Amino acid sequence: MRYALALLAAGVPGGLMADEAEDAFVEANILGIFYHELGHALIDVMQMPVFGQEEDAADVASILLIDHLFEPESALEMAYDVANGFWAEAVANADYPVPYWDVHGPDEQRFYNTVCLFYGGDPDTRDDFAEDMDLPEERAEYCVEEYELAADSWGAVFDDLTQGGAPMVFTAEIEGSFTAGIIEAEVEALNADFGFPSTIQVISGPCGEANAFYDPSDRSITMCEEFEDHLRMLYGMLDQQ
């Protein structure tokens, strides 16, 4: 298990960070988004059945990987930031109609789902987290069961990955960028822990929009460089709340 976020673990000097809290928020959300896309990749390469929306399953994979890969204190910090990323998206889009037609759930619901699952993983030590995030008691009482169901489903998948296999292969179209540094370090760390049924390509580069996606045609995850600026904008909105 890891004690620090990927960028810090890779040895990036703290003095280079203009705003450590903002950088931590951006890094946590880049990793959370990456784990979400990795969830899509695993569903594809492992031919997993999905009963319900695949986007919801990928969200579950993301918060479970945070809980699984990081030591409790680091995982808690990441859970705050990732959940707040969903809340900030809701704030940013408050003046627009909720796109109920979209394959992703509403940002407010993704926020509460993330909070509930993380709280349910260790309710005895995460009650302050649930309180800070205003998780209603009506939902909180079911979170342990929700976590156990999710862990039973995804946990078996994660266990299979520890048995070896093909690696993820990383390519940076912009060397030395904030996003590339995070993802390169994370791919290296995941390759040390996991093997995959087939090679998964991971690419960081410009896309023309703040986005990330998994392409099953070539089994590749693309992390768009534009997401960094978008996440910094979201952090600024949270800071004003």
Summary of the structure (lengths in Angstrom):
residues: 241
radius of gyration: 17.0
end to end distance: 33.5
largest distance: 48.0
contacts: 752
relative contact order: 0.15
helix: 60%
strand: 10%
